[in-house]
Amino acid sequence: MQNDFDAIAGVTDDQWQEKALCAQTDPEAFFPEKGGSTREAKRICQGCEVKDECLEYALANDERFGIWGGLSERERRRLKRGII
């Protein structure tokens, strides 16, 4: 949600995406086929300066596919349930 200052300045909540390392990488690494490796995507996420914002976005928007903020869909579900 934008506050008034952000609206005036033209800042959006999604501008973190411009800094995301995944935007400069092969997107297929972040959306592996079922049973495919997530290792490369998670490695990239670990070095990303907007990893936390990415995870917050995925949780808030109920992203069901891919690696977001260094977590798989299953890991995000567990996080939401308080298991992680």
C-alpha positions in Angstrom: 0.0 0.0 0.0 1.4 3.4 -0.9 1.4 6.3 1.5 0.7 9.8 0.4 4.4 10.7 0.1 5.1 7.8 -2.1 2.2 8.7 -4.3 3.5 12.2 -4.7 7.0 11.1 -5.4 5.9 8.5 -7.9 7.3 5.6 -5.9 5.6 2.3 -6.1 5.8 -0.7 -3.8 7.1 -2.8 -6.7 10.2 -0.8 -7.4 12.3 -3.3 -5.5 11.9 -5.6 -8.5 14.2 -3.4 -10.5 17.0 -4.3 -8.1 16.3 -8.0 -8.1 19.1 -10.3 -9.2 16.6 -12.7 -10.8 15.6 -10.0 -13.2 19.1 -10.3 -14.7 19.0 -14.1 -14.8 17.3 -16.9 -16.7 13.7 -17.0 -15.3 13.5 -20.7 -15.9 15.8 -21.2 -12.9 13.1 -19.7 -10.7 10.3 -21.7 -12.1 11.6 -25.3 -12.3 9.5 -28.1 -13.5 8.0 -30.3 -10.7 10.8 -32.1 -9.1 13.5 -29.9 -10.7 16.3 -28.4 -8.8 15.8 -25.1 -7.0 19.5 -24.9 -5.9 20.6 -22.3 -8.5 17.7 -19.9 -7.9 18.1 -20.1 -4.1 21.8 -19.4 -4.4 21.0 -16.3 -6.5 18.4 -15.2 -3.9 20.9 -15.5 -1.1 23.0 -12.7 -2.6 20.1 -10.5 -3.6 19.7 -7.2 -1.7 15.8 -7.3 -2.1 15.3 -10.8 -1.0 13.2 -9.8 2.0 10.9 -7.5 -0.1 10.6 -10.3 -2.7 9.4 -12.8 0.0 7.0 -10.2 1.5 5.5 -9.7 -2.0 5.1 -13.4 -2.6 3.4 -13.9 0.8 1.1 -10.9 0.4 0.2 -11.9 -3.2 -0.1 -15.6 -2.5 2.4 -16.5 -5.2 2.0 -20.2 -5.8 4.7 -21.0 -8.2 8.4 -20.4 -8.4 11.2 -19.3 -6.0 10.5 -16.0 -4.3 12.7 -14.5 -1.6 14.7 -17.7 -1.6 11.8 -20.0 -0.7 9.8 -22.5 -2.7 6.1 -22.5 -2.8 6.0 -25.3 -0.2 8.4 -23.4 2.1 6.3 -20.3 1.8 3.1 -22.3 2.7 5.0 -23.7 5.8 6.2 -20.2 6.7 2.6 -18.9 6.6 1.5 -21.7 8.8 4.3 -20.9 11.3 6.1 -24.2 10.7 9.4 -22.6 9.6 
